[in-house]
Amino acid sequence: MKGTNLGEFEELVLLTVAALINEAYSVAICDELSNHTGRSVKLGVVHAVLNRLEEKGLLKSELGEATNARGGKRKRFYQVTMQGKTALINAKSMRDQLWARIPTLAWKKM
Amino acid sequence: MKEQRQHHPPSWAQRFVEWYCKPGLVEDLTGDLNECFERNVQSIGPRRAKLIYIIDAIKFFRSYTVRSSIFVNLFMNRIMIGSYVKTSGRNIMRNKLFSFINILGLAISMSVGLLLIAFVLDLRSYDRFHKNGERIYRITNVVTSNGDDNGKFATTSTKTGKLIREKVSGIEVAVMRNNFSGDAKVGDNVLPLRGFWAEPSLFRIFTFPMVEGNPATALKEPYSVVLTETAARKLFGNQAALGKAIQVDTVIYQVTGIMKDVPFFSHISFEALVSLSTVEQNNTGEWTNMWSNAVYLLPSENADMATIQSQLNAIAKEENLAEEKTKIQLELLPLYNIVVGESLRQSEGGPGFAGPHMPPVVLWILGGLALVVILSACFNYTNLSIARATRRIKEIGLRKAIGAGKGQVRLQFLAEAVMISLAALLLSFLLFLVLRPLLINMAPEMQQTVKLDLTPSMVAAFILFSVTVGVIAGFMPAVFFSKISPINAFGSVASMKMFKHLTLRRALVVIQYTVTLIFITTTAVGYVQYKNILAFDLGFNTANILNIDMQDNKPDALLKELGEMPEITGLSRSLITTGVGNVWGGNMKYKDSRDSVLVMTNHVDENYLPLHDYKLLAGGNFAARPATTAASSEVIVNEQVLKRFNIGAGNPEKAIGEQITLNGRKMTIVGVMQDFHYGKVENLIGPVAFTFWTPKDRSIISAKIKSADMPATLAKIESVWKKIDRVHPFTAEFYDEAIEEAYSEFSTMIKIIGFLSFLAISIASMGLFGMVVFTTETRLKEIGIRKVMGASIGNLIYLLSRNFLFLLSVSALIALPATYLFFKIVVLPNYPYHTPVQLTELSAGLLVVLLIAFMMIGSQTLKAARSNPVAVLKSE
């Protein structure tokens, strides 16, 4: 079923939106992602992912106030929905479980 | 406030986004683009900011952002294209001559493009069949000895392979050794077999599927051999080969595997693989003994190549410590860069690891030449189309008057050009089929390198290429005609700005003709020089002499059989064939034991000199018949030897009986030959010494034949050969053919340049034709008036063609000296015995070009000059 699993990049974007709280709009998300992952993140890709997450119902968006920057164009702000939050928590707990299963000894061998 | 220049994003890109974007998203997306743009202007400057804006604007074009109505519009346009195709088709059919010239011109030039595309695609398909191809590397040895850069070698020592296996983890290593070759014997069946020595890991790195046997163990034990299916069939017929024994020389090998034949597009090709462990036992495996092995690597999937490289550097560093003279660095060469990639040296191990090879720069040059030819043809199309404007402006005007937009006119002309170029593709494909065997058979290396067979990707590339050519060719006419306003269209044609690019066109005619003339005169001069070389007096006679390679057989039996044939008037034995670039050298000393000179030698029997008409200035032929090299004590030298050592003080007679040392053995001069060409014509004549042929030498039998029916005689000789050697095919060549072959790169060159001249002249002619049509059509009224006023046809022809004559003379003035200097300065100094460039060859080339040009100009101007002034002047 579409929407149950998060892709790696989807998860990153979703987390960033959550972390930025009220300032989560495309350019800011892009910057934040670039800073934290160290890879160059393309605006178009982020936008496509945001759109997909919104379609899945993990995000919701609304247009903000008009400003003079951006050539008078309004920003679209994103927020994590309840579903989004659940998806993030699920992803994290799944990882934690897997981490817990690696015995310390196995690490040393590698 | 500080004054600051305001930068704006490119407006067309902004409009593009607004055009395709869903209304709900427009504000959001353009806002993002603007914000990034402002920021980029500050950080990386306005120019790059604009570029990024454009790229982003295009990247936002995604299924979810695009308005659905756009797809509907595109679909509507598709229907319109159908109508363009229809009108274009009618137009092409209506102007048959015009279309024919355009199609032919494009087809001829496109055939070069097709050949080049096929050639490049073939080269790029090398080694792609290996499943792990992207991860496979070969070790390149970068050698410096005594501080001199010796270059890069495709070969590596076996020790390198061993060290990598020991010290680098997670890597598959296979060592291959050059040149396993010999006659394989199975019962009575003897066949030559060639291949490599290899390790079992080879089958883990490369994808060479086994049909029978176990790939993991097949090459493990010494004296194991894996045969390809074809080789197995040749040796064993329909019997099972696995587990059987074959004998090569005196050694017995077990067949431990049968593998699928090696694909054609593989840089390593072989019939058999023999376990490396067979030769490994007596191999010292020194670090600097790198001349006949190659090492292939397959790192594990997530290996870091930089780490592996640093490990290789460490290995090289440690090994180099022990060496005084030679230092070797190891480099990784990806499998796909072997065939098309940097040129590597290979040592004298025979054919091997370099395989077919093409440096990318050659491809670039070929591509550049093809591009020039194709652009030139495209330009002709443009020129011809615009030249025909007088007849089509009204049509366009009418279209526009009833509501056609600029874009639609543009699309129509593009469609027309693409249709023409697709038609040209059909024709040029036929040309391609004709030219393909010519190209492949041009040189033996070609046959082993490319097949030029059609593949789906090749067909796709051809069609894409043709469409691109059409778009390039149709671009200018499309822009030109779309600008026509309906008001002007019905007015006077001459009032339009059609002459704007006239100077540019003239310049292009001059360039086209200069290139054509250079090509043609080069072909002419080159051909004459080539013929001179073939007819060159080498100083000995080569007519009707057949050289038979004994291929390690004892010559006596064959000599006896041939001696009984009435068609053969003379027979002789020698070590090598001279005059075709083969050399055999020796060290010669005279009285001063410190003065040693490299002389060229040949070992010949007593019949050799008379058979080839060598002129003896003094002394006589060999008298003794020594059976071993050590026992031979007589030498025949040429004049250069006497000159070099000052033997006999200029008198050959006095040199007879003098003692010299050749390769450490004392020898007596028994004869002095007149100087002759031992090497090729580009080599200076140096000292030469002939000694007696002994049974230990490899032998070439020269047979002088006098026969009315040459093929029958050759068949007879071949049947004699079959009695003596059933394994190896009869290899014999007439001396004159061998000489021709020795200069084959010359004839290949002439063929290529000749073909390019043909292209150049056809394209330039068509371009000129377009120009002439264009000018005469626009000057028809002027001609009419002149005729009415009493100008003669001769006057008019002069008037119309004088401009072109001027242009042609300018090209001739540039091209002829250019060719002359090119040969005088660049080519001929390499050939000390050349004949100078004659004016006749240069003027012959000029004449051909001028003749064709005059025919182009003459036919059109005559037509114009003969036109009826009444018809021309009445039309307004």
Chai-1 contact restraints between the chains, C-beta under 6 A:
chainA,res_idxA,chainB,res_idxB,connection_type,confidence,min_distance_angstrom,max_distance_angstrom,comment,restraint_id
A,S26,B,D32,contact,1.0,0.0,6.0,A-B,restraint_1
A,V27,B,D32,contact,1.0,0.0,6.0,A-B,restraint_2
A,V27,B,E35,contact,1.0,0.0,6.0,A-B,restraint_3
A,L43,B,D56,contact,1.0,0.0,6.0,A-B,restraint_4
A,G44,B,K59,contact,1.0,0.0,6.0,A-B,restraint_5
A,G44,B,F60,contact,1.0,0.0,6.0,A-B,restraint_6
A,A48,B,R62,contact,1.0,0.0,6.0,A-B,restraint_7
A,N51,B,Y64,contact,1.0,0.0,6.0,A-B,restraint_8
A,R70,B,G31,contact,1.0,0.0,6.0,A-B,restraint_9
A,R70,B,N34,contact,1.0,0.0,6.0,A-B,restraint_10
A,R70,B,E35,contact,1.0,0.0,6.0,A-B,restraint_11
A,G71,B,N34,contact,1.0,0.0,6.0,A-B,restraint_12
A,K73,B,E27,contact,1.0,0.0,6.0,A-B,restraint_13
A,K73,B,T30,contact,1.0,0.0,6.0,A-B,restraint_14
A,K73,B,G31,contact,1.0,0.0,6.0,A-B,restraint_15
A,R74,B,E27,contact,1.0,0.0,6.0,A-B,restraint_16
A,R76,B,D28,contact,1.0,0.0,6.0,A-B,restraint_17
